[in-house]
Amino acid sequence: MSTALSTFESSLDRLEVGWTRTTPDGFEDALASAIDPPAVGVPLGIDGVSLDGTAVETPPTPRLLREANTGVTRAGKAIARYGTLVVDSDPAGTEPVSLYPPTHVAVVRESDVLPDVESASDHLGVRFADGGSSVFATGVSSTGDMGALVEGVHGPKHVHVLILEER
Amino acid sequence: MSAERRRKAEKIRHLLETEGDAVHENITHMNAERYDAIERFDDFEALREEARAIKEDAIADLPALVEQVRESVEANGGHLYVADDAADANRYITDVADSKDADTLVKSKSMTSEEIEMNDALEAAGVDVWETDLGEFVLQVADEGPSHLIGPSLHRSREDVADLFNEVFDPEEPFETAEELTAFARDYLGEKIHAADMGMTGANFVLADSGTITLVTNEGNARKTAVTPDTHVAVTGVEKILPSVEELQPFVELISKTATGQDISQYVSMFTPPVDSPTIDFENPDDPLGSGDGEREFHLVLIDNGRLDMREDDQLKETLYCIRCGACANSCGNFQHVGGHAFGGETYTGGIATGWEAGLRGEEAADEFNDLCTGCSRCVNACPVKIDIPWINTVVRDRLNGDATPSEFEFLVEGLTPDAEDSVDLQKRLFGNFGTLAELGSKTAPLSNWTAKLGPVRSLMDEYLGVSRERDLPQFQRETLVEWFESRRPRAPNADATRKVLLYPDAYTNYVLVERGKAAVRVLEALGAHVELASPIESGRAPLSQGMIDTASEQADAVAADLEPYLEAGFDVAVIEPSDLAAFRREYEYLLPEAAHDRLAENSYDVMEYVYGLLENGADGSTLAAPEEPVAYHSHCQQRTLGVEAYTEAVLEDHGFDVVTSDVECCGMAGSFGYKSEYYELSMDVGEDLYEQFADEDDRTLVASGTSCTEQMGDLFGRDVTHPVELLDPGP
């Protein structure tokens, strides 16, 4: 197992973000366990896995954004050191689907786990040059503004990561 | 106390009573997290250097970078507007709202929009504005200003917010918990976001080569604000531009750690607008996202409002490197107790506020709170871009001094200042010339000490000089350290020794706390060094803290001239008072030619640092006094900034002392600060933290490195306080 991957998993543990390691064969079962229906998603764009035939509804609509309990998206990259998901915006709606529902389930390929922020610069540079946008999302949304730490504000209260092993 | 000072004291007292506890509790928590986050981050110092260098270059290249941003934003299909001032910015933004027939706008937190009072301008143009950051929302509901750069409602406790929301929103079940309040605000603001015609954010950073803006939040409100409405306006200061994503990385790593003590913030959004995320039309809930006919529109408003002039101001320029993390405020002893409603201007708060308010609104805008910076320098190591914040405060104070009108009680402090600074406020001239005063006091002791204790004299001092009558005044000694040193036979017993050290005494050591000077001489000699005593010329620390830079420069020149022949002859310089060492190492950079500063900075040592060095190099510690009692040691704020307090602790522990140390930022006395009538209560309130740390240490000798700390601890504990070098004193 790569160092980055094990660092990523311990970072997620520290953030109290759940994670499941899975394979393309086990993906549908892992997904089914991770989501709290109703769920909305965007196509993952990863060979060998798909949301078709799962309980995740596509394409996203405003109603689904408001009413779904779970949003399922891909994370283009992940940053091991902080347990960060790099959520790449796209016309399908990865950005709002990762943000609106109270639970976000992110699928990240094992090979997309990078060691640190610095190593994500190339990925971002290419995207920005092309007019693209990305978000570093780390853990769950939170605030201290009401006098105590509260999780789940404008963004998700729960995050679960499906780490996809590739053969 | 004069009317002006009384008004100031009353305002501070009111804030201590109403907001002080919440501010103190919240900041204490944030600081603990911050220290931990930095402790576990090995790259902190290297990244600070890198971030500093990036900002220096970016501000130097700013005009070119603005043009590059224009090209990038326009190439992406967005609009860039560079606004000269607040009115210009507001005109542009209301025009955009008008062109979209916007009735409502949702906003993510933006200090720049507070600076230009954008909400008022939009409301006047008929647009309803909703703050979506929960802290800002609380302020909006309460109709008050921010008290902290990153925690705008930090001065409010959960109970305060619950009372406010129960009164304004009148819920069926009254709100009690933070969870209930958060859930309510989220749902309430969620509806506003869904319905909004426009979204407005700030921008923490703007990348010139791609037109990407970076937004750092924990709640996720900036993301929703930016991508939900079809029209997005980002408002930010022109100084936020970085060249490219390569330069962004250090800032992403630093900002969360120095701001909230998080390894990284929950959401670092890097949007290249107009973003490619689909539009969201909540009025047609079952159509797929993006199927409405909405098109995304983006405007970036870069605000000058005085910033380009600041760039030309050698002293204020560094302010533009600020990334608004608030670490300077959090590391400030005074801010920790009184918060940003006392320690800040219209918009910006804390240590860096002086630079911002002076640069954006003129120096007078900083007058009200500038003196709350005591120059303790604890913010210096906290700043992620290494801004010398105390120096900016000193410079602005100096400029404000120049504008003061001469007083009718001029005669009281006549002859205390060079002509260049003879219009400076009497109180400042008094404290800025402590050396002259001490010399006079010593010559006339004990009469001077006796006179100074008389009630009518103290009343006059309070009324006209602003010297608090609650404070004991220094007791001047008739025999000075210099006189004692000159009278010894032999005057320098180790004259042949190879290790030669020049002991630098400040006025306090020479005229008041003479014993610590004698102890320093005897300790250094017991360790085999040839000791000479420098002339007791003031280092300039006292006038610097009053913003009297001309006077400080003259003193620095005199000190340098006095020390020069000794440095030439291979002497090291040992300094008793930590604030003088800080002057030699830090502020003299601004006061002396570079070569003279470098040489002095490299060859001066804290006296206990020097003792440590002698012992490490083989000197015999058994010649020093044996430890008797356990000690409670409070090092000095400037000593800690320099990182030399560890030597004192190491020497004492190695020598067998049982030591406990304090970790508060500052004792609260801070030179003359605690003597000033208008600040006495705040000074004692800050001192309370130190008191609590040692409250259970009754059996320990109180030990402090600095004179101010010695005086403050004397008042707080009602016990004698010793300098660490006195603990080692082998005696006559």
Interface residues (C-beta under 8 A of the other chain):
Chain A: P59 P60 T61 P62 R63 L65 R66 R81 Y82 T84 S89 D90 P91 A92 G93 T94 E95 P96 L99 Y100 V117 E118 S121 L124 G125 R127 F128 A129 G131 G132 S133 S134 V135 F136 A137 T138 G139 V140 S141 S142 T143 G144 D145 M146 G147 A148 L149 V150 G152 V153 H154 G155 P156
Chain B: N26 N76 T132 D133 L134 G135 F137 V138 G151 S153 R156 S157 R158 E159 D160 V161 T177 A178 E179 L181 T182 A185 R186 L189 G190 I193 H194 L207 D209 S210 T212 N218 E219 G220 N221 R223 K224 V227 T228 S244 V245 E246 L248 Q249 V252 E253 D263 I264 S265 Q266 Y267 V268 S269 M270 F271 T272 P273 V275 D276 S277 P278 I280 D281 F282 N284 P285 D286 D287 P288 L289 G290
